[in-house]
Amino acid sequence: MKHLSTGFPKVSSTSLRTSLVKDTINTNCCRRRTPYFGLRQQRRHASSNSSRTRTALFFPGQGVQKVGMLTPWLEAFPSTAKSLVEEIDHLLGFKLSKIIEEGPNSTLTATENAQPAIMASSILILRILEQEFGFKPSDRVDIVLGHSLGEFAALVAGGYVHFEDSLYLVRRRAEVMADCSRRACAEHGGEYGMVALVTEPDHLIPLIEAIHDFLGHHSAGSKSESAEDVPPIQQVLIANINSKNQIVLSGNIERIKTLLTHVRQFGGHDPRAVRLKSDSPFHSPLMIPAKQAMQRMLEGKSRVKGRENEDLITFPGIMPCVSNVSARPFTSKDDLKDLWARSCVETVRWWDSIKYLDQELKIRRWIGIGPGKVGRNLVGKEVGMRGSDLVKGGGVWGISDPKEIEEVLKALDETENLRDDE
């Protein structure tokens, strides 16, 4: 493939970028280096303005994996994407890229493959934005967060952990999680997984209360009424509170069905139940061994060459990162280690996180990076106006395919200096 080193006619940055993105995607032509250097300098200059609209960068969790999800990126940016894919395979010690490219779906969906695949794919997209389009997160973003598994990518983007270390952590944690599920099935029988419940917004809190009443406990962290004391065959926990009308239950599938029958008969609730693409009951007491493994690993040293004697975690990072467990930014290195490990067994407070960023920090621009549309839809549902993803002074955007780059970068330029401090 031939690289062009000649310049282009002088045009506006927006039309230049539109032309180049179309060239890249439609013809797989590597023409970006020379013209994008100027565009990169323009954006860096613009981002130094202190009036920039407050912006969050977020990453998706498990369930968004899809066979072939890297193919569009390898076709649109062959040079950059290929080297990143080779790095991922090298760091893991096996061809994860082949599983992503060829499947089968059952192999990709397996926890030990799905988690590193989603996390690595998210960072690959971010790296392409950085290297090909001069997108510098610390210049364009105020805060980062990740939905469940997405926290691994968020902590990389936020500068708290190197990609190599985060990839190692997510793979090892996923292996332990998968083993937890296999052992529960072998020792206690039954089927385990996760079920999303969708209800009306004004029914959510009563539904959560009805679930707690049925289960007799609130969370794995409550010693007096803990799910840890319940046999695995009976364990169910609210794994996620995702939005104003959606939660996720995790645990034994038959027990979840019994719970739903109870809340429908006696609680007056009739939520829509959707089985998720997960082979493990995440954010439940069955994952305690994964929490313990994370605690041990987070006390270790970095695996990055040249940093072998340094702590795995860097604190502070280059921008704040919101914890799934506390729904607030990590406050110290110890706080990060504690909450990151606890996220294996405790409820993901995504709705609280989005409300905090929207209502208290006045975040007005939301950029989702990674496979799938789930994260973007969850954010848009909470902060969007008039049933769309339009936000006063900003918007909610997602980049899961190269064709979406132009729209997002153009929208960021157009909303760079709009403020809403009400």
N, C-alpha and C positions, 0 to 999 in steps of 0.2 A: 504494500500500500504506500502510495507516494505522499510525502509531506510537502506542503507548499510553504515556502519561506518568503514569498513576495507579499507586499502590502495590499490593502484593499482601498477602493475609493473612499474619500472622506464622507461619512454618513453619520446620522444620529446614533447614539449608543443603543437605543431601543431597536431601531431598524437593523442595525448591524447585528445585534444579538439574535433577532428573529431569523435573519438570513443564515447565520452560522448554525443555529440550532437545527434549522430545517436541513441544511447541508449535512450535518452530522448524522441526524436520524435517518434521513431518506436515502443517503448515498454512502453512509459509513465512511465518509471522507474525513481524514484527520487534518482539518484546516484551522484549528482553534488557537494555536500558540501565539502567533504574532499579534493578531487583532485583539485577543482577549487580554493581552498584557495591559493595553491602554484602558480597557474596560475595568480591569481589576483595580488600576490606580484610581479611576474615577470613583468607584464604590468605596474604596478605603477613605478617600477624602471626604465623601459625603457622610460616611458613618461616624466621623469624628464629631459631628454636630450633636451637642448635648440635648437637643430637642427631639432626638429620634424617638419614634413611637415604641412603647414598651413591647417587647417581643419574647415569646417562649418557643423553644424548640423541643419537640417531643417524639418519642419512638414507640413502636408497637410491641405488643406482647405475643405470646404463643397462640397459635390458631390461624395466623395469617400466612403460614408457609404454603408454597405452591410449587409443584414441579415445574422447572423451567423459569423460575422467577428472576434469574440472573441473565437469561439469554438476551433480553432487550438491551441491557447495559453492555454486555460483551460485544454486541453488534454495533451499538452506537459509539462506544468509546473503547475500541479493541485494545489499544496499547495500554491505557491506564487500567482498565478493568481486568485485563488478563494478568498483569503483574500483581494486582491486589488479590485475585483469586489464587494465584500461585503461592502468595504469601500465606493465605489462610490455610491451604492444604499443607504447606510446609510446617506451620506452627502446630497444627493438629496432629500431624504424622499420618494422615490418611486422606483419601480423595473425597472430602466432603462435597467439593464442587461437582463431582460425578453424580452423587446422590441427589443434589439439587437439580442438576441438569436432566438426569434420566429417571430418577425415582427408583422403584415404584413409589406411589404415594404412601403406602403403608410403611415403607422404610424411612421416608422423609418425615412422616408424622411421628415416628417414634421419638420420645422425649429427648433421648441422648443425641439425636440428630437435629430435631426441629429447633431446639433452643440455640445451639451455636449457629445454625443456618440462618435463623432470623436475625440474630444479633450481628453476625458477620455481614449479612446482606445490607443491613441498615448502615453500618459503618462504611461499607463499600460505596454506597450512594453518597454519603457525606463526603468521603474522600474525593470522589469524582467532582462534586460541587466545588470543593476546595481547590483541587489541582487543575481542573478544566475551566472553571468559571470564576476563580478568585474569591469564592465565598469564604469569608473568615468568620466563624461562629462568634468569636469574642468581640468582633466589630459590629455584628448585626443582631446579636441575641443578648437578652438580659438574664435569662434563666432557662434551665433544661430540666426535663423530667421524662420518665419512661413508664409505660403501662406494664406493671408486673415484670416480666422478663426484660422489657425495654429499659429497665433501670440500668442494666449492664452497659447498654449503648450510651445512655444518658451520662453515666459517670465517665465514660471515655471522652465524649464530646465536651464535658465540663472540666476535663483536665485532672480528674481525681485518680485515674488508673490508666495505665497504658493498654492499648488494644491487645497486645500479646497476653498480658496478665488477665485481662477481662475475658478473653476467649478461653484461656485455660480454666478460669474459675467457672465459667458457664458450662463448659463441657463436663468438668468433674462433678459439679453440682447436679447436672442433668443425669449423669450416670447413677448417682446416689438416689435421686428421685425415682428413676425407673426401677431401681432395685427395691426401693420401699414398696412400690406398687406390686411388683412380682411377689415379694415376700408376703404381703397382706393377702394376696389371692391364694398363695400356696398354703399358708398357715391357718387362714380363717375362712377362705372361700369367698364367694361373691364377686361382684363386678364393681369397679371403681372408676370415677371420672368426674366430669363437671357439667352442670346444667344451668343455663341462663334463664332467668325469669324476667319477663317483661310485663309491666302493669301500667296503670294510669299514674301520672305524677302524684296526685293527691292520695293515692293508695299505697305509696311506697313505704312510708314510715309505719303505718299500721301493719303492713305485710311483714316488715322486719321484726316488729314486736311479736306478731303471731308466731313467727319462726322461732324466735328466742324462747317464747313460752313453751312451745312444743319440745324443743331440744333440751331446755333446762339449763343452758349455759350460753354465754355470749361470745367468748373467744378463747383461744388456746392460752392466752396470757393471763387469764383470771384463775388464780389458784383455788379459790373457794368453789367455783362452779365451772371447772375446767373440762373441756372435751377430751383431754389427755387421759382421763380416768375411764372413759367409755371404750369398750372393746371395738377394734377396727371395723367389725361388721356393722356397728351401729353409729359410727362416726359421720357426722355431717357438720359443715361449718359454712358460714357466709364468707366465701373466698374473696369476692369483689363487690364493692358498691360503686358501680361504674357511672351511673348518671341518675337523673331525677326519676327515671322510670325503669331502671335495669339493675339487677343484682345477679350474682352467680353463686350457686351452691356447689360445694365440693365434698366428695366422700363416697360412701357406698350408694350405688345407684338405686337399689331396692329401698333403702332407707329414705332416699330423697323422694321416691315415688310415694312412700307412705306419708311423708311429711306433706307433700302436695295434696294428697287426699284429705288429710286432716285440716289444712288451712282452707280448703275449698268447702268442706262440710261444716266446719265449726267456726271458721274465721270469716266466712263471707267473702273470701278472695278467690279470684279465678285468673291468675296470671298465665300468660302464654309461656310454655316451657320449651326450651331448645337445647338439645344435647350438643355440647361443644366438641371440636376436633382435638380432644386431649385424651391420652391414655393413662393419665395419672391425676389424682385428686390434689392439686396444688393448693397452697395456703390452707392446709389442714394439719391436724396433729400427726397424721401418718408421715409427714415430711420432717419430723423432728431429727432423724439422722442427717438429713440434708442441711438443716440449720447448724448442727454440730460440726459437720464437715466444713461449712463456710466459716464458722468461727475459727477453726484450726487454720484454714488456708489464709484467712485475712490477717493472721498474726505472723505469716511468713514473709519472706523477702521476694523482691521482684525477680521475674524470669528474663527480663529484658537485658540483652548484652550490654555490659557497662554499668548496670544498675543492680548487680547481683547482691550487693551488700546494703542496698537501700530498702526501706519499707515499701511494701506493695502499694499502699495507699499514700497519696499525696494530699496534704491539706494545708491551706485552702486550695481549691481549684481555681480555674480562670473565670468561672461564673457560678452562681449558686445552683444547687441541684435539689429538687424536692423529693423527699422520701415517700415511698408508697405507704409506709406504716404510720408515720406521723402526719402526713399531708402538709409538711412544712420543710423548709430547707435544712439540710444537715448542718449541725452547729460546730462539730469538732471531728477530729479523726476517730476518736473513740465512739462518738455518736454514730458516725457513718458505719463503722464496723458492726456495731450492735444492731442497728436498724436494718442494715443490708442482710445480715444473717437471719434476723427475725422475720424478714419478709417471706421466708420459705413457709412459715406456719401461720402467719397472721393475715388479717383481712387487708386487701388492697383498697385504700381509701381514695380512689381516683376522683370521684365526684367531689369530695372535700378538697382535694388538691386543685381541681379546676376552679371551684368556687373561690378558694383562697386567692389564686392568681388573678382571677377576673375581678372580684369585688374588693380585695384589699390591696393588691399590687397594681391594679388597673392595667393588666396585660391586655393589649388590643390586637396584637398580631400573633397568630399561632401557626407554626410550620411543622407539619408532620413529615418525618423522613423514615422510609422503610417500606417493606412489602405491605400490600393490602390497604384497605380503606377504613378499617374498623376504628383505629385511633382518631382519625379525622372526623368520622361520623359522631363519635362519642363527645369530642370537644365541641363540634358544631352544634350538637343537640343542646348543650348547656349554655354556650355563649352567643350562639347565632341569634339573629333577629328576624322576625316575620317568617319563621319556618325555613330560613335559608342560612347559609354560612356567612352572610354579610354582618359585619360588626362595626359599630360606630368607631371611626378612626382606624380601621384595620380590616381583618378578615381571618378566615381559617383556610389554610391551604395544605395540600399534601403532595409529596413527590414519591411516587412508587414506580414511575415509568419515565423514561427520558422525555417523552412527549409533553410531560407536565412542567418541565424545567422553565421554559419560556414564560408561561403564564405566571408562575410563582415569582420568578426574579423580577418580572415587569411589575407585578403587584407590590412587591417589596419596595421597589424604587418609587412607585407612585404614592405609597403611604409612609415613606421614611420619616417625614417630619410632621405628621398629623398627630396631635395630642388630644387626649380626653382625660382631663384631671378632675372630672366631677366626682 
